Amino acid sequence: MRRAVALLLVAWGLVGCTHTHSSPPGSVPTLTVLAAASLTDVFPKIGAAFSNAHPGVTVTFSFAGTDQLAAQIQQGAPADVFAGASPTYADQLARAHDIGPFRIFCTNKLVLVVPASNPAHITSPADLATKKVKLVMGSEAVPVGSYTRTVLDNLNSVYGAGYSDKVLANVVSNEDSVTSILAKVVSGEADAGFVYVTDSLSAGSKVRTFVLPNSAEAVAFYPIAVVAASKAATVAREFVDYVLGPAGQAELKAAGFGPPPPQG
């Protein structure tokens, strides 16, 4: 009898031991956020604030063009949150059940930037069609490139028919992210480039900025969603809510982003 009790106690001890060394219930892995390149400056600030509000949670980011982020998710790259710069890719991912329902968390607009020294002596967007300039813009596959082409088409009614074709003839490079466009303008490799207003603000005195006519502007909408394959879906949802909440929105506003459209 004593031997049976002893064996039973040993068994219980082993079970207790096994439970002690397993991951505790509710343990939180690192949260991985795939975000559009134009969020490179502001999202780490939001991530740090989120971590402070959620002790023990670490947030890491991977920034790239939205098309690249979507491809990574489709190929099964580990990720918890998707934050892009165009609803087009969010729609594709949602239809394929690669992300959950998405919401628009901010907006952005385009501007024309030139190096601080302005070597091409550009005085307005009209000069892009009348001067021989080295222009860089986003490729058609990335949101900033798609928005830029919409703006150029809209500017035909401002600067005359054929404006967009003349401007496109001056493009020397189609970049895969807005950060690449900005880098080439800042370095002087390009005479001008179309970027988001938030990028021009982050560059500060390194660039000169030309605001586009309101009638030609293309508003960029930024979607955010939990990745379907996330292994930390609860915390991922909390991060999404944080971005949409007062603290996240305050950081986005400070960086120059516009508010999301009214819900409902």
CORHU-V713498 format. One record per residue. N is the residue number from 1. D_LAST is the distance of its C-alpha to the last C-alpha in Angstrom with 2 decimals. Layout:
{{N/D_LAST} {N/D_LAST}}
//
This chain:
{{1/69.73} {2/69.38} {3/68.76} {4/65.99} {5/64.27} {6/64.64} {7/63.07} {8/60.18} {9/59.62} {10/59.73} {11/57.13} {12/54.83} {13/55.47} {14/54.50} {15/51.25} {16/50.50} {17/51.41} {18/49.15} {19/46.18} {20/46.98} {21/46.90} {22/43.68} {23/40.32} {24/39.20} {25/36.21} {26/33.01} {27/34.67} {28/32.33} {29/33.25} {30/32.45} {31/28.85} {32/28.85} {33/26.08} {34/26.25} {35/24.83} {36/25.01} {37/28.18} {38/26.51} {39/25.37} {40/29.03} {41/29.62} {42/26.54} {43/25.65} {44/29.08} {45/28.53} {46/25.26} {47/27.14} {48/30.03} {49/27.98} {50/26.21} {51/29.71} {52/31.01} {53/28.36} {54/29.10} {55/32.91} {56/34.37} {57/31.44} {58/32.30} {59/29.79} {60/31.20} {61/29.76} {62/30.61} {63/29.65} {64/30.00} {65/28.56} {66/25.34} {67/27.34} {68/29.87} {69/27.42} {70/26.00} {71/29.63} {72/30.55} {73/27.91} {74/28.98} {75/32.56} {76/31.96} {77/32.28} {78/31.59} {79/28.19} {80/25.50} {81/22.62} {82/21.69} {83/20.39} {84/20.84} {85/20.68} {86/19.29} {87/16.61} {88/19.54} {89/21.32} {90/18.38} {91/17.83} {92/21.57} {93/21.74} {94/18.94} {95/20.63} {96/23.86} {97/22.48} {98/23.72} {99/20.56} {100/17.85} {101/14.13} {102/13.39} {103/10.96} {104/11.69} {105/13.65} {106/15.45} {107/16.81} {108/20.44} {109/22.86} {110/26.32} {111/29.64} {112/33.25} {113/35.53} {114/39.33} {115/41.83} {116/42.87} {117/46.26} {118/44.73} {119/47.70} {120/46.58} {121/46.34} {122/42.87} {123/41.83} {124/38.66} {125/36.67} {126/39.11} {127/41.88} {128/40.37} {129/41.64} {130/44.96} {131/46.24} {132/47.21} {133/44.77} {134/43.74} {135/40.00} {136/37.84} {137/34.31} {138/32.06} {139/32.88} {140/30.81} {141/29.62} {142/27.86} {143/24.68} {144/26.67} {145/29.13} {146/26.68} {147/24.99} {148/28.54} {149/29.66} {150/26.79} {151/27.85} {152/31.46} {153/30.80} {154/28.97} {155/31.94} {156/34.28} {157/33.34} {158/34.16} {159/37.34} {160/38.57} {161/38.57} {162/39.64} {163/38.28} {164/36.10} {165/39.05} {166/41.38} {167/39.05} {168/38.53} {169/42.33} {170/42.54} {171/40.36} {172/42.65} {173/40.21} {174/36.84} {175/35.50} {176/33.36} {177/31.40} {178/30.67} {179/32.97} {180/35.79} {181/35.31} {182/35.42} {183/38.45} {184/40.41} {185/39.80} {186/40.74} {187/43.84} {188/44.94} {189/44.87} {190/42.61} {191/42.81} {192/39.09} {193/35.76} {194/32.08} {195/29.97} {196/26.75} {197/27.10} {198/26.74} {199/29.77} {200/31.80} {201/31.14} {202/32.30} {203/35.41} {204/36.34} {205/39.77} {206/40.39} {207/38.66} {208/38.34} {209/34.94} {210/34.27} {211/30.93} {212/29.83} {213/29.26} {214/25.68} {215/26.10} {216/26.88} {217/24.38} {218/22.18} {219/19.19} {220/19.06} {221/15.87} {222/16.66} {223/15.33} {224/16.43} {225/17.15} {226/19.93} {227/22.82} {228/23.64} {229/27.30} {230/26.85} {231/29.54} {232/27.69} {233/24.23} {234/23.78} {235/24.68} {236/22.70} {237/19.48} {238/20.68} {239/21.20} {240/17.72} {241/16.41} {242/19.13} {243/18.17} {244/14.60} {245/16.27} {246/18.35} {247/21.50} {248/20.21} {249/18.25} {250/21.47} {251/23.53} {252/21.41} {253/21.56} {254/25.29} {255/25.74} {256/24.32} {257/20.90} {258/18.09} {259/14.80} {260/11.77} {261/9.30} {262/6.60} {263/3.75} {264/0.00}}
//
